[in-house]
Amino acid sequence: MPKGLQGKMYYSISEVAEMVGVVPYVLRFWEKEFPHIKPRKNRAGNRTYQAKDIQRIMQIKRLLYEQGFTIEGARNFLKKEGKQVTENSSAERTRALLHEIRLELEDILKLFS
């Protein structure tokens, strides 16, 4: 979890900008460029960020500022990363299902022996 999170559920754009070390207009720009950043808006129309949003923003900042990615490159990296996470969780579900099937087959074999 990012430093500076005080255990609140929602953070304002100025709080997030200060935590991450960018100015608020950079966050608004990144929102347009990265579909991965989707802050909610409160009744007054102000952006409210959750911890998962802040983690994603910090990841984007690292990609752009520290690792030298272009915006398009960072967007593609995050898209690929999302696919990989989906594939990994799918593989884990498949392994678990196969394990269950194996156990059931072993039980069936015991019935016939």
Gaussian input, Z-matrix of N, CA and C with variables (Angstrom, degrees):
# hf/3-21g

backbone

0 1
 N
 C     1     B1
 C     2     B2     1     A1
 N     3     B3     2     A2     1     D1
 C     4     B4     3     A3     2     D2
 C     5     B5     4     A4     3     D3
 N     6     B6     5     A5     4     D4
 C     7     B7     6     A6     5     D5
 C     8     B8     7     A7     6     D6
 N     9     B9     8     A8     7     D7
 C    10    B10     9     A9     8     D8
 C    11    B11    10    A10     9     D9
 N    12    B12    11    A11    10    D10
 C    13    B13    12    A12    11    D11
 C    14    B14    13    A13    12    D12
 N    15    B15    14    A14    13    D13
 C    16    B16    15    A15    14    D14
 C    17    B17    16    A16    15    D15
 N    18    B18    17    A17    16    D16
 C    19    B19    18    A18    17    D17
 C    20    B20    19    A19    18    D18
 N    21    B21    20    A20    19    D19
 C    22    B22    21    A21    20    D20
 C    23    B23    22    A22    21    D21
 N    24    B24    23    A23    22    D22
 C    25    B25    24    A24    23    D23
 C    26    B26    25    A25    24    D24
 N    27    B27    26    A26    25    D25
 C    28    B28    27    A27    26    D26
 C    29    B29    28    A28    27    D27
 N    30    B30    29    A29    28    D28
 C    31    B31    30    A30    29    D29
 C    32    B32    31    A31    30    D30
 N    33    B33    32    A32    31    D31
 C    34    B34    33    A33    32    D32
 C    35    B35    34    A34    33    D33
 N    36    B36    35    A35    34    D34
 C    37    B37    36    A36    35    D35
 C    38    B38    37    A37    36    D36
 N    39    B39    38    A38    37    D37
 C    40    B40    39    A39    38    D38
 C    41    B41    40    A40    39    D39
 N    42    B42    41    A41    40    D40
 C    43    B43    42    A42    41    D41
 C    44    B44    43    A43    42    D42
 N    45    B45    44    A44    43    D43
 C    46    B46    45    A45    44    D44
 C    47    B47    46    A46    45    D45
 N    48    B48    47    A47    46    D46
 C    49    B49    48    A48    47    D47
 C    50    B50    49    A49    48    D48
 N    51    B51    50    A50    49    D49
 C    52    B52    51    A51    50    D50
 C    53    B53    52    A52    51    D51
 N    54    B54    53    A53    52    D52
 C    55    B55    54    A54    53    D53
 C    56    B56    55    A55    54    D54
 N    57    B57    56    A56    55    D55
 C    58    B58    57    A57    56    D56
 C    59    B59    58    A58    57    D57
 N    60    B60    59    A59    58    D58
 C    61    B61    60    A60    59    D59
 C    62    B62    61    A61    60    D60
 N    63    B63    62    A62    61    D61
 C    64    B64    63    A63    62    D62
 C    65    B65    64    A64    63    D63
 N    66    B66    65    A65    64    D64
 C    67    B67    66    A66    65    D65
 C    68    B68    67    A67    66    D66
 N    69    B69    68    A68    67    D67
 C    70    B70    69    A69    68    D68
 C    71    B71    70    A70    69    D69
 N    72    B72    71    A71    70    D70
 C    73    B73    72    A72    71    D71
 C    74    B74    73    A73    72    D72
 N    75    B75    74    A74    73    D73
 C    76    B76    75    A75    74    D74
 C    77    B77    76    A76    75    D75
 N    78    B78    77    A77    76    D76
 C    79    B79    78    A78    77    D77
 C    80    B80    79    A79    78    D78
 N    81    B81    80    A80    79    D79
 C    82    B82    81    A81    80    D80
 C    83    B83    82    A82    81    D81
 N    84    B84    83    A83    82    D82
 C    85    B85    84    A84    83    D83
 C    86    B86    85    A85    84    D84
 N    87    B87    86    A86    85    D85
 C    88    B88    87    A87    86    D86
 C    89    B89    88    A88    87    D87
 N    90    B90    89    A89    88    D88
 C    91    B91    90    A90    89    D89
 C    92    B92    91    A91    90    D90
 N    93    B93    92    A92    91    D91
 C    94    B94    93    A93    92    D92
 C    95    B95    94    A94    93    D93
 N    96    B96    95    A95    94    D94
 C    97    B97    96    A96    95    D95
 C    98    B98    97    A97    96    D96
 N    99    B99    98    A98    97    D97
 C   100   B100    99    A99    98    D98
 C   101   B101   100   A100    99    D99
 N   102   B102   101   A101   100   D100
 C   103   B103   102   A102   101   D101
 C   104   B104   103   A103   102   D102
 N   105   B105   104   A104   103   D103
 C   106   B106   105   A105   104   D104
 C   107   B107   106   A106   105   D105
 N   108   B108   107   A107   106   D106
 C   109   B109   108   A108   107   D107
 C   110   B110   109   A109   108   D108
 N   111   B111   110   A110   109   D109
 C   112   B112   111   A111   110   D110
 C   113   B113   112   A112   111   D111
 N   114   B114   113   A113   112   D112
 C   115   B115   114   A114   113   D113
 C   116   B116   115   A115   114   D114
 N   117   B117   116   A116   115   D115
 C   118   B118   117   A117   116   D116
 C   119   B119   118   A118   117   D117
 N   120   B120   119   A119   118   D118
 C   121   B121   120   A120   119   D119
 C   122   B122   121   A121   120   D120
 N   123   B123   122   A122   121   D121
 C   124   B124   123   A123   122   D122
 C   125   B125   124   A124   123   D123
 N   126   B126   125   A125   124   D124
 C   127   B127   126   A126   125   D125
 C   128   B128   127   A127   126   D126
 N   129   B129   128   A128   127   D127
 C   130   B130   129   A129   128   D128
 C   131   B131   130   A130   129   D129
 N   132   B132   131   A131   130   D130
 C   133   B133   132   A132   131   D131
 C   134   B134   133   A133   132   D132
 N   135   B135   134   A134   133   D133
 C   136   B136   135   A135   134   D134
 C   137   B137   136   A136   135   D135
 N   138   B138   137   A137   136   D136
 C   139   B139   138   A138   137   D137
 C   140   B140   139   A139   138   D138
 N   141   B141   140   A140   139   D139
 C   142   B142   141   A141   140   D140
 C   143   B143   142   A142   141   D141
 N   144   B144   143   A143   142   D142
 C   145   B145   144   A144   143   D143
 C   146   B146   145   A145   144   D144
 N   147   B147   146   A146   145   D145
 C   148   B148   147   A147   146   D146
 C   149   B149   148   A148   147   D147
 N   150   B150   149   A149   148   D148
 C   151   B151   150   A150   149   D149
 C   152   B152   151   A151   150   D150
 N   153   B153   152   A152   151   D151
 C   154   B154   153   A153   152   D152
 C   155   B155   154   A154   153   D153
 N   156   B156   155   A155   154   D154
 C   157   B157   156   A156   155   D155
 C   158   B158   157   A157   156   D156
 N   159   B159   158   A158   157   D157
 C   160   B160   159   A159   158   D158
 C   161   B161   160   A160   159   D159
 N   162   B162   161   A161   160   D160
 C   163   B163   162   A162   161   D161
 C   164   B164   163   A163   162   D162
 N   165   B165   164   A164   163   D163
 C   166   B166   165   A165   164   D164
 C   167   B167   166   A166   165   D165
 N   168   B168   167   A167   166   D166
 C   169   B169   168   A168   167   D167
 C   170   B170   169   A169   168   D168
 N   171   B171   170   A170   169   D169
 C   172   B172   171   A171   170   D170
 C   173   B173   172   A172   171   D171
 N   174   B174   173   A173   172   D172
 C   175   B175   174   A174   173   D173
 C   176   B176   175   A175   174   D174
 N   177   B177   176   A176   175   D175
 C   178   B178   177   A177   176   D176
 C   179   B179   178   A178   177   D177
 N   180   B180   179   A179   178   D178
 C   181   B181   180   A180   179   D179
 C   182   B182   181   A181   180   D180
 N   183   B183   182   A182   181   D181
 C   184   B184   183   A183   182   D182
 C   185   B185   184   A184   183   D183
 N   186   B186   185   A185   184   D184
 C   187   B187   186   A186   185   D185
 C   188   B188   187   A187   186   D186
 N   189   B189   188   A188   187   D187
 C   190   B190   189   A189   188   D188
 C   191   B191   190   A190   189   D189
 N   192   B192   191   A191   190   D190
 C   193   B193   192   A192   191   D191
 C   194   B194   193   A193   192   D192
 N   195   B195   194   A194   193   D193
 C   196   B196   195   A195   194   D194
 C   197   B197   196   A196   195   D195
 N   198   B198   197   A197   196   D196
 C   199   B199   198   A198   197   D197
 C   200   B200   199   A199   198   D198
 N   201   B201   200   A200   199   D199
 C   202   B202   201   A201   200   D200
 C   203   B203   202   A202   201   D201
 N   204   B204   203   A203   202   D202
 C   205   B205   204   A204   203   D203
 C   206   B206   205   A205   204   D204
 N   207   B207   206   A206   205   D205
 C   208   B208   207   A207   206   D206
 C   209   B209   208   A208   207   D207
 N   210   B210   209   A209   208   D208
 C   211   B211   210   A210   209   D209
 C   212   B212   211   A211   210   D210
 N   213   B213   212   A212   211   D211
 C   214   B214   213   A213   212   D212
 C   215   B215   214   A214   213   D213
 N   216   B216   215   A215   214   D214
 C   217   B217   216   A216   215   D215
 C   218   B218   217   A217   216   D216
 N   219   B219   218   A218   217   D217
 C   220   B220   219   A219   218   D218
 C   221   B221   220   A220   219   D219
 N   222   B222   221   A221   220   D220
 C   223   B223   222   A222   221   D221
 C   224   B224   223   A223   222   D222
 N   225   B225   224   A224   223   D223
 C   226   B226   225   A225   224   D224
 C   227   B227   226   A226   225   D225
 N   228   B228   227   A227   226   D226
 C   229   B229   228   A228   227   D227
 C   230   B230   229   A229   228   D228
 N   231   B231   230   A230   229   D229
 C   232   B232   231   A231   230   D230
 C   233   B233   232   A232   231   D231
 N   234   B234   233   A233   232   D232
 C   235   B235   234   A234   233   D233
 C   236   B236   235   A235   234   D234
 N   237   B237   236   A236   235   D235
 C   238   B238   237   A237   236   D236
 C   239   B239   238   A238   237   D237
 N   240   B240   239   A239   238   D238
 C   241   B241   240   A240   239   D239
 C   242   B242   241   A241   240   D240
 N   243   B243   242   A242   241   D241
 C   244   B244   243   A243   242   D242
 C   245   B245   244   A244   243   D243
 N   246   B246   245   A245   244   D244
 C   247   B247   246   A246   245   D245
 C   248   B248   247   A247   246   D246
 N   249   B249   248   A248   247   D247
 C   250   B250   249   A249   248   D248
 C   251   B251   250   A250   249   D249
 N   252   B252   251   A251   250   D250
 C   253   B253   252   A252   251   D251
 C   254   B254   253   A253   252   D252
 N   255   B255   254   A254   253   D253
 C   256   B256   255   A255   254   D254
 C   257   B257   256   A256   255   D255
 N   258   B258   257   A257   256   D256
 C   259   B259   258   A258   257   D257
 C   260   B260   259   A259   258   D258
 N   261   B261   260   A260   259   D259
 C   262   B262   261   A261   260   D260
 C   263   B263   262   A262   261   D261
 N   264   B264   263   A263   262   D262
 C   265   B265   264   A264   263   D263
 C   266   B266   265   A265   264   D264
 N   267   B267   266   A266   265   D265
 C   268   B268   267   A267   266   D266
 C   269   B269   268   A268   267   D267
 N   270   B270   269   A269   268   D268
 C   271   B271   270   A270   269   D269
 C   272   B272   271   A271   270   D270
 N   273   B273   272   A272   271   D271
 C   274   B274   273   A273   272   D272
 C   275   B275   274   A274   273   D273
 N   276   B276   275   A275   274   D274
 C   277   B277   276   A276   275   D275
 C   278   B278   277   A277   276   D276
 N   279   B279   278   A278   277   D277
 C   280   B280   279   A279   278   D278
 C   281   B281   280   A280   279   D279
 N   282   B282   281   A281   280   D280
 C   283   B283   282   A282   281   D281
 C   284   B284   283   A283   282   D282
 N   285   B285   284   A284   283   D283
 C   286   B286   285   A285   284   D284
 C   287   B287   286   A286   285   D285
 N   288   B288   287   A287   286   D286
 C   289   B289   288   A288   287   D287
 C   290   B290   289   A289   288   D288
 N   291   B291   290   A290   289   D289
 C   292   B292   291   A291   290   D290
 C   293   B293   292   A292   291   D291
 N   294   B294   293   A293   292   D292
 C   295   B295   294   A294   293   D293
 C   296   B296   295   A295   294   D294
 N   297   B297   296   A296   295   D295
 C   298   B298   297   A297   296   D296
 C   299   B299   298   A298   297   D297
 N   300   B300   299   A299   298   D298
 C   301   B301   300   A300   299   D299
 C   302   B302   301   A301   300   D300
 N   303   B303   302   A302   301   D301
 C   304   B304   303   A303   302   D302
 C   305   B305   304   A304   303   D303
 N   306   B306   305   A305   304   D304
 C   307   B307   306   A306   305   D305
 C   308   B308   307   A307   306   D306
 N   309   B309   308   A308   307   D307
 C   310   B310   309   A309   308   D308
 C   311   B311   310   A310   309   D309
 N   312   B312   311   A311   310   D310
 C   313   B313   312   A312   311   D311
 C   314   B314   313   A313   312   D312
 N   315   B315   314   A314   313   D313
 C   316   B316   315   A315   314   D314
 C   317   B317   316   A316   315   D315
 N   318   B318   317   A317   316   D316
 C   319   B319   318   A318   317   D317
 C   320   B320   319   A319   318   D318
 N   321   B321   320   A320   319   D319
 C   322   B322   321   A321   320   D320
 C   323   B323   322   A322   321   D321
 N   324   B324   323   A323   322   D322
 C   325   B325   324   A324   323   D323
 C   326   B326   325   A325   324   D324
 N   327   B327   326   A326   325   D325
 C   328   B328   327   A327   326   D326
 C   329   B329   328   A328   327   D327
 N   330   B330   329   A329   328   D328
 C   331   B331   330   A330   329   D329
 C   332   B332   331   A331   330   D330
 N   333   B333   332   A332   331   D331
 C   334   B334   333   A333   332   D332
 C   335   B335   334   A334   333   D333
 N   336   B336   335   A335   334   D334
 C   337   B337   336   A336   335   D335
 C   338   B338   337   A337   336   D336

   B1=1.4427
   B2=1.5251
   B3=1.3369
   B4=1.4595
   B5=1.5208
   B6=1.3324
   B7=1.4612
   B8=1.5204
   B9=1.3043
   B10=1.4495
   B11=1.5131
   B12=1.3229
   B13=1.4577
   B14=1.5201
   B15=1.3234
   B16=1.4578
   B17=1.5188
   B18=1.3023
   B19=1.4517
   B20=1.5189
   B21=1.3229
   B22=1.4573
   B23=1.5255
   B24=1.3159
   B25=1.4654
   B26=1.5220
   B27=1.3295
   B28=1.4567
   B29=1.5222
   B30=1.3264
   B31=1.4568
   B32=1.5201
   B33=1.3210
   B34=1.4622
   B35=1.5238
   B36=1.3189
   B37=1.4628
   B38=1.5289
   B39=1.3349
   B40=1.4715
   B41=1.5265
   B42=1.3392
   B43=1.4660
   B44=1.5277
   B45=1.3272
   B46=1.4643
   B47=1.5227
   B48=1.3226
   B49=1.4626
   B50=1.5272
   B51=1.3177
   B52=1.4674
   B53=1.5296
   B54=1.3407
   B55=1.4705
   B56=1.5194
   B57=1.3280
   B58=1.4613
   B59=1.5266
   B60=1.3213
   B61=1.4610
   B62=1.5199
   B63=1.3230
   B64=1.4677
   B65=1.5265
   B66=1.3184
   B67=1.4648
   B68=1.5312
   B69=1.3387
   B70=1.4657
   B71=1.5277
   B72=1.3455
   B73=1.4643
   B74=1.5248
   B75=1.3333
   B76=1.4677
   B77=1.5294
   B78=1.3224
   B79=1.4675
   B80=1.5235
   B81=1.3412
   B82=1.4672
   B83=1.5250
   B84=1.3295
   B85=1.4655
   B86=1.5253
   B87=1.3347
   B88=1.4691
   B89=1.5206
   B90=1.3406
   B91=1.4680
   B92=1.5231
   B93=1.3210
   B94=1.4703
   B95=1.5222
   B96=1.3120
   B97=1.4631
   B98=1.5252
   B99=1.3218
   B100=1.4652
   B101=1.5266
   B102=1.3285
   B103=1.4691
   B104=1.5279
   B105=1.3256
   B106=1.4661
   B107=1.5270
   B108=1.3318
   B109=1.4630
   B110=1.5265
   B111=1.3207
   B112=1.4644
   B113=1.5240
   B114=1.3337
   B115=1.4641
   B116=1.5291
   B117=1.3108
   B118=1.4662
   B119=1.5205
   B120=1.3100
   B121=1.4608
   B122=1.5223
   B123=1.3246
   B124=1.4651
   B125=1.5293
   B126=1.3208
   B127=1.4707
   B128=1.5189
   B129=1.3111
   B130=1.4655
   B131=1.5258
   B132=1.3422
   B133=1.4587
   B134=1.5186
   B135=1.3296
   B136=1.4691
   B137=1.5243
   B138=1.3192
   B139=1.4622
   B140=1.5271
   B141=1.3291
   B142=1.4624
   B143=1.5231
   B144=1.3133
   B145=1.4616
   B146=1.5203
   B147=1.3310
   B148=1.4544
   B149=1.5262
   B150=1.3307
   B151=1.4663
   B152=1.5266
   B153=1.3391
   B154=1.4696
   B155=1.5275
   B156=1.3461
   B157=1.4634
   B158=1.5248
   B159=1.3203
   B160=1.4652
   B161=1.5273
   B162=1.3274
   B163=1.4666
   B164=1.5237
   B165=1.3275
   B166=1.4664
   B167=1.5303
   B168=1.3309
   B169=1.4660
   B170=1.5228
   B171=1.3255
   B172=1.4663
   B173=1.5275
   B174=1.3226
   B175=1.4604
   B176=1.5303
   B177=1.3160
   B178=1.4681
   B179=1.5221
   B180=1.3240
   B181=1.4663
   B182=1.5313
   B183=1.3436
   B184=1.4751
   B185=1.5256
   B186=1.3255
   B187=1.4645
   B188=1.5237
   B189=1.3231
   B190=1.4637
   B191=1.5245
   B192=1.3207
   B193=1.4567
   B194=1.5213
   B195=1.3324
   B196=1.4598
   B197=1.5237
   B198=1.3340
   B199=1.4590
   B200=1.5239
   B201=1.3252
   B202=1.4556
   B203=1.5248
   B204=1.3187
   B205=1.4589
   B206=1.5244
   B207=1.3268
   B208=1.4571
   B209=1.5243
   B210=1.3140
   B211=1.4666
   B212=1.5221
   B213=1.3262
   B214=1.4623
   B215=1.5278
   B216=1.3258
   B217=1.4599
   B218=1.5217
   B219=1.3298
   B220=1.4669
   B221=1.5261
   B222=1.3305
   B223=1.4655
   B224=1.5255
   B225=1.3339
   B226=1.4686
   B227=1.5284
   B228=1.3245
   B229=1.4631
   B230=1.5254
   B231=1.3264
   B232=1.4618
   B233=1.5224
   B234=1.3247
   B235=1.4638
   B236=1.5246
   B237=1.3406
   B238=1.4716
   B239=1.5243
   B240=1.3212
   B241=1.4624
   B242=1.5239
   B243=1.3210
   B244=1.4607
   B245=1.5115
   B246=1.3411
   B247=1.4667
   B248=1.5203
   B249=1.3296
   B250=1.4635
   B251=1.5246
   B252=1.3332
   B253=1.4642
   B254=1.5193
   B255=1.3420
   B256=1.4631
   B257=1.5194
   B258=1.3326
   B259=1.4614
   B260=1.5277
   B261=1.3277
   B262=1.4685
   B263=1.5222
   B264=1.3282
   B265=1.4643
   B266=1.5195
   B267=1.3278
   B268=1.4588
   B269=1.5274
   B270=1.3243
   B271=1.4661
   B272=1.5315
   B273=1.3198
   B274=1.4696
   B275=1.5256
   B276=1.3266
   B277=1.4708
   B278=1.5201
   B279=1.3361
   B280=1.4655
   B281=1.5202
   B282=1.3429
   B283=1.4664
   B284=1.5280
   B285=1.3105
   B286=1.4686
   B287=1.5259
   B288=1.3244
   B289=1.4586
   B290=1.5253
   B291=1.3271
   B292=1.4624
   B293=1.5285
   B294=1.3126
   B295=1.4663
   B296=1.5355
   B297=1.3307
   B298=1.4688
   B299=1.5264
   B300=1.3271
   B301=1.4706
   B302=1.5176
   B303=1.3226
   B304=1.4634
   B305=1.5297
   B306=1.3331
   B307=1.4661
   B308=1.5277
   B309=1.3258
   B310=1.4637
   B311=1.5251
   B312=1.3282
   B313=1.4664
   B314=1.5295
   B315=1.3219
   B316=1.4657
   B317=1.5254
   B318=1.3378
   B319=1.4715
   B320=1.5275
   B321=1.3244
   B322=1.4688
   B323=1.5218
   B324=1.3362
   B325=1.4691
   B326=1.5269
   B327=1.3256
   B328=1.4670
   B329=1.5288
   B330=1.3232
   B331=1.4678
   B332=1.5317
   B333=1.3163
   B334=1.4656
   B335=1.5213
   B336=1.3223
   B337=1.4622
   B338=1.5012
   A1=108.81
   A2=117.51
   A3=120.44
   A4=112.80
   A5=114.38
   A6=119.73
   A7=108.34
   A8=116.27
   A9=120.34
   A10=113.64
   A11=118.73
   A12=119.90
   A13=108.00
   A14=115.53
   A15=119.71
   A16=112.49
   A17=118.56
   A18=120.47
   A19=112.79
   A20=117.58
   A21=121.10
   A22=109.08
   A23=115.88
   A24=119.37
   A25=111.11
   A26=116.90
   A27=120.96
   A28=110.65
   A29=115.03
   A30=122.08
   A31=108.74
   A32=116.29
   A33=120.96
   A34=109.77
   A35=115.86
   A36=120.25
   A37=110.72
   A38=117.45
   A39=118.94
   A40=111.18
   A41=117.60
   A42=120.32
   A43=110.73
   A44=116.14
   A45=120.57
   A46=110.03
   A47=116.80
   A48=120.50
   A49=110.49
   A50=116.65
   A51=120.48
   A52=111.10
   A53=116.88
   A54=120.66
   A55=111.50
   A56=115.54
   A57=121.17
   A58=111.50
   A59=116.37
   A60=119.69
   A61=113.30
   A62=116.31
   A63=121.50
   A64=107.24
   A65=116.16
   A66=119.85
   A67=109.38
   A68=117.86
   A69=120.31
   A70=115.12
   A71=118.19
   A72=117.47
   A73=111.88
   A74=117.95
   A75=120.80
   A76=109.37
   A77=116.75
   A78=120.00
   A79=110.70
   A80=116.93
   A81=119.59
   A82=110.55
   A83=116.95
   A84=120.83
   A85=110.47
   A86=117.18
   A87=120.74
   A88=111.50
   A89=116.83
   A90=120.32
   A91=111.25
   A92=115.30
   A93=120.12
   A94=111.32
   A95=117.24
   A96=121.88
   A97=113.97
   A98=117.04
   A99=121.07
   A100=109.96
   A101=117.27
   A102=119.07
   A103=112.30
   A104=116.91
   A105=122.11
   A106=112.05
   A107=117.14
   A108=121.12
   A109=107.53
   A110=115.48
   A111=120.09
   A112=109.96
   A113=117.24
   A114=117.20
   A115=110.24
   A116=115.20
   A117=119.82
   A118=107.75
   A119=115.16
   A120=119.35
   A121=107.61
   A122=115.19
   A123=119.10
   A124=109.65
   A125=117.03
   A126=120.95
   A127=112.60
   A128=116.06
   A129=120.61
   A130=111.85
   A131=117.12
   A132=120.65
   A133=113.93
   A134=116.92
   A135=120.67
   A136=110.08
   A137=115.62
   A138=120.38
   A139=110.01
   A140=115.13
   A141=120.11
   A142=107.45
   A143=115.21
   A144=121.95
   A145=110.06
   A146=116.08
   A147=121.81
   A148=108.39
   A149=116.68
   A150=121.42
   A151=111.43
   A152=118.11
   A153=120.41
   A154=111.01
   A155=117.35
   A156=120.59
   A157=110.07
   A158=116.00
   A159=120.89
   A160=110.40
   A161=117.01
   A162=119.87
   A163=110.45
   A164=117.26
   A165=121.12
   A166=110.15
   A167=117.32
   A168=121.13
   A169=110.10
   A170=117.04
   A171=120.03
   A172=110.64
   A173=116.90
   A174=120.19
   A175=110.06
   A176=117.01
   A177=121.05
   A178=109.91
   A179=117.13
   A180=120.08
   A181=110.53
   A182=116.96
   A183=119.95
   A184=110.65
   A185=116.48
   A186=119.88
   A187=111.14
   A188=116.80
   A189=120.69
   A190=112.95
   A191=117.55
   A192=121.42
   A193=113.75
   A194=117.17
   A195=119.79
   A196=112.62
   A197=116.76
   A198=119.47
   A199=112.89
   A200=117.74
   A201=121.70
   A202=116.08
   A203=118.17
   A204=120.62
   A205=109.96
   A206=116.40
   A207=120.43
   A208=106.76
   A209=116.85
   A210=119.31
   A211=109.92
   A212=116.70
   A213=120.03
   A214=111.11
   A215=116.79
   A216=120.82
   A217=111.97
   A218=116.46
   A219=120.59
   A220=110.21
   A221=116.37
   A222=120.46
   A223=110.33
   A224=116.65
   A225=120.89
   A226=111.61
   A227=116.73
   A228=121.02
   A229=110.37
   A230=116.79
   A231=120.91
   A232=111.22
   A233=116.32
   A234=120.04
   A235=110.09
   A236=115.91
   A237=121.00
   A238=110.86
   A239=115.89
   A240=121.18
   A241=110.23
   A242=117.22
   A243=121.31
   A244=111.88
   A245=116.60
   A246=120.53
   A247=110.21
   A248=116.45
   A249=120.91
   A250=110.49
   A251=117.08
   A252=120.75
   A253=109.61
   A254=116.70
   A255=120.87
   A256=110.65
   A257=116.83
   A258=120.53
   A259=110.95
   A260=116.95
   A261=120.49
   A262=111.20
   A263=117.21
   A264=118.71
   A265=110.45
   A266=117.33
   A267=121.00
   A268=110.20
   A269=117.28
   A270=121.59
   A271=110.34
   A272=116.80
   A273=120.32
   A274=110.71
   A275=116.53
   A276=119.77
   A277=110.61
   A278=116.72
   A279=120.94
   A280=110.43
   A281=117.16
   A282=120.98
   A283=111.07
   A284=116.43
   A285=120.55
   A286=110.50
   A287=116.74
   A288=120.81
   A289=110.86
   A290=116.68
   A291=120.31
   A292=111.19
   A293=116.89
   A294=120.93
   A295=110.30
   A296=116.25
   A297=120.03
   A298=110.93
   A299=116.47
   A300=120.71
   A301=110.12
   A302=116.32
   A303=120.30
   A304=110.95
   A305=115.85
   A306=119.82
   A307=111.07
   A308=116.54
   A309=119.62
   A310=111.29
   A311=116.65
   A312=120.10
   A313=111.02
   A314=116.87
   A315=120.15
   A316=110.53
   A317=116.73
   A318=120.34
   A319=111.04
   A320=116.65
   A321=120.87
   A322=110.41
   A323=116.48
   A324=120.01
   A325=111.12
   A326=117.08
   A327=120.78
   A328=110.69
   A329=116.81
   A330=120.23
   A331=111.64
   A332=116.95
   A333=121.54
   A334=113.23
   A335=118.44
   A336=119.20
   A337=111.80
   D1=138.31
   D2=-177.02
   D3=-61.58
   D4=149.03
   D5=176.52
   D6=-65.30
   D7=148.69
   D8=176.28
   D9=94.35
   D10=-9.82
   D11=177.43
   D12=-74.66
   D13=126.08
   D14=-175.75
   D15=-98.16
   D16=17.80
   D17=179.93
   D18=82.81
   D19=11.27
   D20=177.05
   D21=-79.94
   D22=158.40
   D23=176.99
   D24=-81.11
   D25=-36.68
   D26=-175.42
   D27=-130.82
   D28=145.92
   D29=-179.96
   D30=-128.40
   D31=145.46
   D32=178.32
   D33=-78.08
   D34=166.45
   D35=-179.52
   D36=-62.90
   D37=-35.97
   D38=-179.93
   D39=-69.70
   D40=-36.81
   D41=176.78
   D42=-64.40
   D43=-43.54
   D44=-179.18
   D45=-66.61
   D46=-43.39
   D47=179.48
   D48=-58.37
   D49=-42.24
   D50=179.46
   D51=-66.49
   D52=-43.27
   D53=179.70
   D54=-61.27
   D55=-43.34
   D56=-173.51
   D57=-81.87
   D58=-27.63
   D59=179.53
   D60=91.14
   D61=32.55
   D62=174.61
   D63=-131.64
   D64=169.61
   D65=177.46
   D66=-89.83
   D67=155.34
   D68=-175.48
   D69=-54.72
   D70=-35.83
   D71=-177.95
   D72=-66.78
   D73=-24.53
   D74=175.41
   D75=-67.15
   D76=-41.54
   D77=177.49
   D78=-62.33
   D79=-42.40
   D80=179.03
   D81=-64.06
   D82=-38.72
   D83=177.79
   D84=-65.12
   D85=-45.91
   D86=179.56
   D87=-60.77
   D88=-34.27
   D89=176.99
   D90=-56.76
   D91=-39.96
   D92=-179.50
   D93=-73.26
   D94=-33.13
   D95=-175.09
   D96=-87.14
   D97=-27.61
   D98=-175.90
   D99=-120.52
   D100=111.16
   D101=178.31
   D102=-65.73
   D103=-9.07
   D104=-179.21
   D105=-73.97
   D106=-17.88
   D107=-179.36
   D108=-102.54
   D109=112.53
   D110=-178.60
   D111=-135.55
   D112=76.98
   D113=178.27
   D114=-69.72
   D115=149.51
   D116=174.87
   D117=-79.32
   D118=164.21
   D119=174.14
   D120=-119.60
   D121=138.36
   D122=179.00
   D123=-82.44
   D124=-176.06
   D125=-177.65
   D126=-59.18
   D127=-31.38
   D128=-179.88
   D129=-80.73
   D130=-5.52
   D131=179.95
   D132=88.96
   D133=7.01
   D134=179.27
   D135=-82.37
   D136=143.01
   D137=177.82
   D138=-69.62
   D139=137.97
   D140=174.03
   D141=-128.56
   D142=128.25
   D143=-175.92
   D144=-107.28
   D145=142.58
   D146=173.94
   D147=-101.38
   D148=170.50
   D149=-177.70
   D150=-56.84
   D151=-39.72
   D152=-179.62
   D153=-64.57
   D154=-34.93
   D155=176.60
   D156=-65.18
   D157=-42.01
   D158=-178.18
   D159=-66.36
   D160=-39.70
   D161=177.20
   D162=-61.36
   D163=-43.49
   D164=179.57
   D165=-64.76
   D166=-40.73
   D167=179.09
   D168=-62.85
   D169=-42.10
   D170=178.86
   D171=-64.87
   D172=-36.37
   D173=177.07
   D174=-64.77
   D175=-42.93
   D176=178.57
   D177=-62.75
   D178=-42.64
   D179=178.94
   D180=-60.64
   D181=-43.69
   D182=178.52
   D183=-60.52
   D184=-44.84
   D185=-178.93
   D186=-61.23
   D187=-43.89
   D188=-176.18
   D189=-78.13
   D190=-47.00
   D191=-170.99
   D192=-89.02
   D193=-37.56
   D194=-175.27
   D195=-96.91
   D196=-38.62
   D197=-175.91
   D198=-97.52
   D199=-4.62
   D200=172.86
   D201=75.42
   D202=20.93
   D203=177.47
   D204=-69.84
   D205=150.71
   D206=167.56
   D207=-79.92
   D208=169.45
   D209=178.35
   D210=-61.26
   D211=-45.25
   D212=179.04
   D213=-63.11
   D214=-41.04
   D215=178.78
   D216=-63.39
   D217=-42.24
   D218=178.45
   D219=-65.57
   D220=-40.73
   D221=178.52
   D222=-60.83
   D223=-45.39
   D224=178.69
   D225=-64.47
   D226=-40.49
   D227=178.42
   D228=-59.93
   D229=-46.24
   D230=-179.00
   D231=-66.64
   D232=-35.66
   D233=178.09
   D234=-65.25
   D235=-45.36
   D236=178.39
   D237=-63.09
   D238=-41.88
   D239=179.64
   D240=-61.26
   D241=-41.16
   D242=178.35
   D243=-63.10
   D244=-40.81
   D245=177.89
   D246=-64.53
   D247=-40.72
   D248=-178.45
   D249=-64.54
   D250=-40.96
   D251=178.30
   D252=-62.68
   D253=-42.19
   D254=178.66
   D255=-63.29
   D256=-43.75
   D257=179.62
   D258=-64.01
   D259=-41.62
   D260=179.72
   D261=-63.56
   D262=-43.70
   D263=-179.40
   D264=-68.85
   D265=-32.55
   D266=176.46
   D267=-65.92
   D268=-42.18
   D269=178.89
   D270=-64.14
   D271=-38.82
   D272=178.81
   D273=-64.96
   D274=-41.94
   D275=178.06
   D276=-63.37
   D277=-40.17
   D278=179.29
   D279=-63.12
   D280=-44.34
   D281=178.36
   D282=-60.30
   D283=-43.67
   D284=-179.70
   D285=-64.08
   D286=-41.14
   D287=178.70
   D288=-64.24
   D289=-44.39
   D290=178.38
   D291=-61.82
   D292=-38.72
   D293=178.20
   D294=-62.58
   D295=-43.94
   D296=178.40
   D297=-62.39
   D298=-42.72
   D299=179.30
   D300=-61.85
   D301=-42.80
   D302=179.90
   D303=-60.55
   D304=-44.83
   D305=179.32
   D306=-61.70
   D307=-41.36
   D308=178.69
   D309=-65.13
   D310=-40.97
   D311=178.35
   D312=-63.90
   D313=-39.34
   D314=177.39
   D315=-62.96
   D316=-39.65
   D317=176.88
   D318=-63.33
   D319=-40.18
   D320=178.88
   D321=-64.55
   D322=-42.25
   D323=178.33
   D324=-61.47
   D325=-37.98
   D326=178.79
   D327=-63.48
   D328=-34.45
   D329=178.76
   D330=-64.67
   D331=-34.97
   D332=-177.97
   D333=-85.61
   D334=-11.81
   D335=-179.39
   D336=-91.03

